[in-house]
Amino acid sequence: MNELPSRVDGPADVGSLRGRTVVLIGGGSGIGLRVAHQAVAAGAHVILGGRTRERLTAAAQKLGSRATWRTVDTTDRSSLASFFAELDHVDRREAAFAQYRRDSILRRPGTEDEIAQSVLFLFSNGFTTGATLYPDGGYTLR
């Protein structure tokens, strides 16, 4: 395990990843790793999380000095709490929720239950085809 940064040096640029801290659980391979490559290329510092130490080590080495890693088990609440407790700062969560509250008609993010109801509707309604359902509190209407 390598040391996690408390904050990236320098101010973050609005609308850019430069100077931001991005956490990618599952970033040691596949789509997550490609996101990590692009985030690093855009100037972000990336913290990779996952269960496999060897995979995370190899991924961080490929990404270079802007990447660190830490093992985490997303099925274990104490593991998740420990993972995030060591991070002093993470960007595109609270700011993202605040902007969503400002920009959506209902002025709040949806709950897990509200989103799950939308998914179950699509699972159970055999007449809905080729349509996009937007359970977004009116965000797309603005």
C-alpha positions as CSV (number, residue, x, y, z in Angstrom):
1,M,0.0,0.0,0.0
2,N,1.3,3.4,-0.7
3,E,0.6,6.7,1.0
4,L,-2.7,8.4,0.3
5,P,-2.5,12.2,-0.3
6,S,-4.4,14.5,2.0
7,R,-4.8,17.0,-0.8
8,V,-3.4,17.7,-4.2
9,D,-1.1,20.6,-4.5
10,G,-2.6,23.8,-6.0
11,P,-6.2,24.9,-6.5
12,A,-8.6,22.9,-8.6
13,D,-9.7,24.5,-11.9
14,V,-13.4,24.8,-12.2
15,G,-14.7,22.6,-15.1
16,S,-11.4,20.7,-15.3
17,L,-9.8,17.7,-13.5
18,R,-6.5,19.5,-13.0
19,G,-5.7,19.6,-9.3
20,R,-8.7,17.4,-8.3
21,T,-8.7,14.2,-6.4
22,V,-10.6,11.3,-7.9
23,V,-11.4,8.1,-6.1
24,L,-12.1,5.1,-8.3
25,I,-13.1,1.9,-6.5
26,G,-12.6,-0.8,-9.0
27,G,-10.1,1.3,-10.8
28,G,-7.4,-1.4,-10.9
29,S,-8.7,-2.9,-14.2
30,G,-11.3,-2.7,-17.0
31,I,-13.3,0.5,-17.4
32,G,-12.2,1.9,-14.0
33,L,-8.6,1.7,-15.1
34,R,-9.3,3.4,-18.4
35,V,-11.1,6.2,-16.4
36,A,-8.1,6.4,-14.2
37,H,-5.8,6.8,-17.2
38,Q,-7.9,9.6,-18.6
39,A,-8.3,11.3,-15.3
40,V,-4.5,11.3,-14.8
41,A,-4.0,12.6,-18.3
42,A,-6.4,15.4,-17.5
43,G,-4.3,16.4,-14.4
44,A,-6.2,14.7,-11.6
45,H,-4.7,12.7,-8.8
46,V,-6.3,9.3,-8.7
47,I,-6.8,7.1,-5.7
48,L,-7.5,3.5,-6.7
49,G,-9.5,1.2,-4.5
50,G,-10.1,-2.5,-4.8
51,R,-9.6,-5.9,-3.2
52,T,-6.5,-7.2,-5.1
53,R,-3.2,-5.7,-3.9
54,E,-1.3,-6.9,-6.9
55,R,-3.7,-5.5,-9.4
56,L,-3.8,-2.1,-7.7
57,T,0.0,-2.0,-7.5
58,A,0.4,-2.8,-11.2
59,A,-2.3,-0.2,-12.1
60,A,-0.8,2.5,-10.0
61,Q,2.7,1.9,-11.4
62,K,1.3,2.2,-15.0
63,L,-0.5,5.5,-14.0
64,G,2.6,7.1,-12.5
65,S,3.1,9.5,-9.6
66,R,-0.4,10.9,-9.8
67,A,-1.9,7.5,-8.7
68,T,-2.0,5.9,-5.3
69,W,-4.0,2.9,-4.1
70,R,-5.5,1.2,-1.1
71,T,-7.3,-2.1,-0.7
72,V,-11.0,-1.9,0.2
73,D,-13.9,-4.4,0.3
74,T,-17.1,-2.7,-0.7
75,T,-19.2,-5.5,0.9
76,D,-17.7,-4.5,4.3
77,R,-18.9,-1.3,5.8
78,S,-15.9,-1.0,8.2
79,S,-13.5,-1.5,5.2
80,L,-15.3,1.3,3.3
81,A,-15.3,3.6,6.4
82,S,-11.6,3.0,6.9
83,F,-10.8,3.6,3.3
84,F,-12.6,7.0,3.2
85,A,-11.5,8.0,6.8
86,E,-7.9,8.3,5.6
87,L,-8.9,10.7,2.8
88,D,-8.8,14.3,3.9
89,H,-10.4,15.5,0.7
90,V,-12.2,14.0,-2.3
91,D,-13.6,16.2,-5.1
92,R,-17.1,15.6,-7.7
93,R,-19.3,14.2,-4.6
94,E,-20.6,17.1,-2.3
95,A,-20.1,19.6,-5.1
96,A,-21.9,17.3,-7.5
97,F,-24.9,16.9,-5.1
98,A,-25.0,20.6,-4.5
99,Q,-25.1,21.4,-8.2
100,Y,-27.8,18.7,-8.8
101,R,-29.9,20.3,-6.0
102,R,-29.6,23.7,-7.7
103,D,-30.3,22.4,-11.2
104,S,-33.1,19.8,-10.7
105,I,-36.7,20.9,-10.5
106,L,-37.3,18.9,-7.3
107,R,-34.1,20.4,-5.8
108,R,-32.8,17.1,-4.5
109,P,-31.1,13.9,-5.6
110,G,-33.3,10.9,-5.9
111,T,-33.3,8.2,-3.2
112,E,-32.2,4.7,-3.8
113,D,-35.8,3.5,-3.5
114,E,-37.0,6.0,-6.2
115,I,-34.3,4.8,-8.6
116,A,-35.0,1.2,-7.8
117,Q,-38.7,1.7,-8.5
118,S,-37.8,3.0,-12.0
119,V,-35.7,0.0,-12.7
120,L,-38.4,-2.4,-11.5
121,F,-40.9,-0.6,-13.7
122,L,-38.7,-1.2,-16.7
123,F,-38.2,-4.9,-15.7
124,S,-41.9,-5.5,-15.3
125,N,-43.5,-3.5,-18.1
126,G,-43.4,-5.5,-21.3
127,F,-44.8,-2.7,-23.4
128,T,-42.0,-0.3,-22.8
129,T,-39.4,-0.6,-25.6
130,G,-36.8,1.7,-27.1
131,A,-37.6,4.5,-24.6
132,T,-35.4,6.3,-22.1
133,L,-36.7,6.8,-18.6
134,Y,-35.3,9.8,-16.7
135,P,-35.7,9.3,-12.9
136,D,-33.9,12.6,-12.4
137,G,-36.2,14.9,-10.5
138,G,-36.7,17.0,-13.6
139,Y,-33.0,17.6,-14.2
140,T,-33.3,17.0,-17.9
141,L,-36.3,19.4,-18.2
142,R,-34.2,22.4,-17.3
